[in-house]
Amino acid sequence: MKRKLIGTSFVTLTAVAAFAIIAAVILVMGTIVMNGAGILSWEFLTAAPTEGMTEGGIFPAIMGTALLVIIMSIVGVPVGTITAVYLSEYSKQTSILARSIRFAVNTLAGVPAIVFGLFGLGFFVQFVGSGMDKLFTDGVQLKWAQPNILWASLTMALLTLPVVIVSVEEAIKAVPADLRAASLALGATKWQTTWNIVIPNSLTGILTGGILAVSRGAGEVAPILFTGAAYFLPQLPTSLSDQFMELGYHVYIMSTQSTNVEATKGIQYATTLVLLLLTFMLNFSAIFVRSRVRGRQMR
């Protein structure tokens, strides 16, 4: 009787916790939708903001966020995948290099996002950017030694790198060892086995890592505060050395630096709603591709 009572209490507790989480999500999403849906319009999505941020649209911020996520994924997902393949397939688990890489990955996963922003400012902007200006220009006119979309994307790639590495490594470990053994027994080299057997069978895990990276990177603001985001920039970036507007940073500025916060509340909610929809759209696109790949593998 006592054991049954404990079991029932545990089930009830977990059910209440799950309901509380679902209720919190519904409450947050409902608040954003109710306050922001009325502001959404075609003009709001396609126009540039005006001075004062109380009128106009958010098109430059939408494009800036999309470009940031795309460049971040192009850089971060391949590097994370290669690192995960090395750790799983080539390195000895007890080697100093492998243990050092794992320690670095675990450390990066626990570093606050604002620290990544300061690192990006010091390394990419002031060190790499200054070196590039001295090498390719006269060193007087700043082109790369200033915040831009490239340095912001690289900083975000570093931020999301641990997520990609861990998810891809787990997917690689899930590939049956018998497939590797059969490939090697048929005369394939280690590289051929990795390329033709391991990576195709863990492709869904690689895409999962990309989805998680997009989910985290699209909503982060702290790393781009110092590395590329601009307060008011109606025109779109035309090169990697240009600054850009970003949806999360746009909301932050309007809620903290606006001269009339109450007048911009509707725009804040609408911008947040667009950010969520953009993130969901990018995630659903990756999930769709993953499901198609998984379907082909099961045929």
DRENLUMLUM-969095 format. One line per 2 residues: number of its first residue (from 1); their letters; for each residue x, y, z of C-alpha. Coordinates in steps of 0.2 Angstrom, whole numbers, plus 2048, in hexadecimal, padded with zeros to 3 digits. Example, Ala and Ser with C-alpha at 12.3 -4.5 7.8 and 13.67 -1.06 7.14 Angstrom:
<recs>
1	as	83E,7EA,827  844,7FB,824
</recs>
This chain:
<recs>
1	mk	800,800,800  80E,80C,805
3	rk	817,808,7F5  808,80B,7EA
5	li	805,81C,7F3  817,821,7EF
7	gt	815,81C,7DD  805,825,7DB
9	sf	80C,835,7E3  81B,834,7D7
11	vt	810,832,7C8  805,841,7CE
13	lt	815,84C,7D1  81C,849,7C0
15	av	80B,84C,7B8  809,85D,7C1
17	aa	81B,861,7BC  818,85D,7AA
19	fa	808,867,7AA  810,876,7B2
21	ii	81D,876,7A4  810,875,797
23	aa	806,882,79F  815,88E,7A0
25	vi	818,88C,78E  806,88F,789
27	lv	806,89E,794  816,8A6,78D
29	mg	811,8A2,77B  7FF,8A8,77E
31	ti	805,8B8,785  811,8BB,776
33	vm	804,8B7,769  7F6,8C1,771
35	ng	801,8D1,773  80B,8CF,763
37	ag	7FF,8C8,756  7F6,8D8,754
39	il	806,8E1,74E  80B,8D4,741
41	sw	808,8DA,72F  810,8D8,71F
43	ef	817,8EA,721  81E,8E6,732
45	lt	827,8D6,72B  82E,8DF,71B
47	aa	832,8F1,720  841,8F8,729
49	pt	840,900,73A  83F,913,73C
51	eg	849,91E,748  842,91C,759
53	mt	83D,90A,756  82A,90E,759
55	eg	825,90C,747  82B,902,738
57	gi	82F,8EF,736  83C,8E3,73B
59	fp	841,8DC,72A  854,8E0,72D
61	ai	853,8D7,73D  84B,8C7,736
63	mg	858,8C6,728  866,8C9,734
65	ta	860,8BB,740  85E,8AF,731
67	ll	870,8B3,72A  877,8B2,73C
69	vi	86F,8A0,73E  874,89A,72D
71	im	886,8A0,72E  888,899,740
73	si	881,888,73A  88C,887,72B
75	vg	89B,88A,736  896,881,746
77	vp	88E,871,740  89C,86B,735
79	vg	8A9,86F,742  89F,867,750
81	ti	89B,857,745  8AE,855,741
83	ta	8B3,857,753  8A5,84A,758
85	vy	8AB,83E,74A  8BD,83F,750
87	ls	8B9,83C,763  8AE,82D,75E
89	ey	8B7,825,750  8C9,829,751
91	sk	8CF,82F,762  8D3,824,770
93	qt	8C7,828,77F  8D6,828,78B
95	si	8E1,833,780  8E6,844,786
97	la	8E0,84D,777  8CE,845,778
99	rs	8CD,848,78A  8D2,85A,787
101	ir	8C5,85D,77A  8B8,856,785
103	fa	8BD,861,793  8BC,870,787
105	vn	8AB,86B,781  8A4,869,792
107	tl	8AC,879,798  8A5,883,789
109	ag	893,87B,78C  894,884,79E
111	vp	89B,895,799  88E,8A3,79A
113	ai	889,8AA,789  88F,8BC,78D
115	vf	8A1,8B4,78F  8A0,8AE,77D
117	gl	89C,8C0,778  8AB,8C7,781
119	fg	8B6,8BA,779  8AF,8BE,768
121	lg	8B3,8D0,76B  8C4,8CD,771
123	ff	8C9,8BF,765  8C0,8C1,755
125	vq	8BD,8D4,754  8CD,8DB,75D
127	fv	8D9,8CD,759  8D4,8C4,748
129	gs	8CB,8D3,741  8DA,8DF,745
131	gm	8E6,8D3,73D  8DB,8D2,72D
133	dk	8DB,8E4,72C  8ED,8E6,72E
135	lf	8F0,8D8,721  8E3,8DD,714
137	td	8E1,8F0,716  8EC,8FE,71D
139	gv	8E6,8FB,72F  8DF,90C,731
141	ql	8CD,909,729  8C5,8FC,734
143	kw	8BC,8EF,72A  8BE,8DE,733
145	aq	8C3,8E5,744  8B2,8EA,749
147	pn	8A2,8E1,74D  89A,8D8,73E
149	il	88F,8C9,739  89D,8BE,736
151	wa	8A5,8C0,748  894,8BE,74F
153	sl	890,8AE,746  8A1,8A7,74B
155	tm	89E,8AB,75D  88D,8A3,75C
157	al	895,894,754  8A0,892,763
159	lt	891,894,76E  888,886,766
161	lp	897,87A,763  895,870,773
163	vv	883,86C,76E  887,866,75D
165	iv	896,85B,763  88C,853,771
167	sv	87D,84F,766  887,849,757
169	ee	892,83E,762  883,836,76A
171	ai	87C,832,759  88D,82B,753
173	ka	88E,81F,762  87C,819,75E
175	vp	882,812,74D  884,7FF,750
177	ad	896,7F9,751  891,7EA,746
179	lr	890,7F6,737  8A1,7FC,73A
181	aa	8A8,7EB,73C  8A0,7E5,72C
183	sl	8A6,7F3,722  8B8,7F1,728
185	al	8B7,7DE,725  8B2,7E1,713
187	ga	8C2,7EB,711  8BC,7FD,713
189	tk	8C8,809,71C  8C4,812,72C
191	wq	8C1,822,722  8B6,819,716
193	tt	8AC,811,724  8AA,821,72D
195	wn	8A4,82A,71D  899,81D,715
197	iv	892,814,725  894,81F,735
199	ip	88F,830,72F  880,82B,724
201	ns	879,821,732  87B,82F,73E
203	lt	875,83D,733  865,83F,73C
205	gi	86F,843,74C  87A,84F,742
207	lt	86A,858,73D  864,858,74F
209	gg	874,860,754  870,86E,747
211	il	85F,870,74D  864,872,75F
213	av	872,87F,75A  865,889,750
215	sr	859,888,75F  866,88F,76B
217	ga	86F,89B,75F  85F,8A4,758
219	ge	85A,8AA,769  86B,8AF,771
221	va	86E,8C1,773  87D,8C3,77E
223	pi	88B,8BC,772  886,8C8,764
225	lf	885,8D8,770  898,8DB,76D
227	tg	89B,8D2,75C  88F,8D8,74F
229	aa	87D,8DD,754  878,8EF,750
231	yf	86A,8FA,759  863,902,74A
233	lp	868,8FD,738  85A,8FE,72B
235	ql	865,8F7,71D  869,8E5,71B
237	pt	87B,8DF,71D  884,8DD,70C
239	sl	894,8D5,711  89B,8CB,720
241	sd	8A3,8DA,727  893,8E3,729
243	qf	889,8E5,739  877,8DE,73A
245	me	867,8DF,744  861,8D0,74D
247	lg	84F,8CC,754  855,8C8,766
249	yh	860,8D7,767  852,8E2,760
251	vy	846,8DC,76E  854,8DF,77B
253	im	857,8F1,775  845,8F6,774
255	st	841,8EF,785  850,8F7,78E
257	qs	856,906,783  847,90D,77B
259	tn	841,91E,77F  82F,918,781
261	ve	82F,906,786  81C,906,788
263	at	81A,90C,776  825,8FE,76F
265	kg	81D,8EF,779  812,8E9,76B
267	iq	821,8E9,75F  82B,8E0,76D
269	ya	81E,8D2,76E  81C,8D1,75B
271	tt	82F,8D0,758  830,8C2,765
273	lv	822,8B9,75C  82C,8BB,74C
275	ll	83C,8B5,754  833,8A5,75B
277	ll	82A,8A2,74A  83B,8A4,741
279	tf	843,898,74D  835,88B,74B
281	ml	836,88D,738  849,889,738
283	nf	846,87B,744  838,873,73A
285	sa	842,874,72A  850,86B,732
287	if	844,85E,73A  83C,85C,729
289	vr	84D,858,721  851,84C,72F
291	sr	841,843,72D  843,841,71A
293	vr	855,83B,71D  84F,82F,72A
295	gr	841,829,71F  84E,825,711
297	qm	859,81C,71D  84B,810,722
299	r	846,80B,710
</recs>
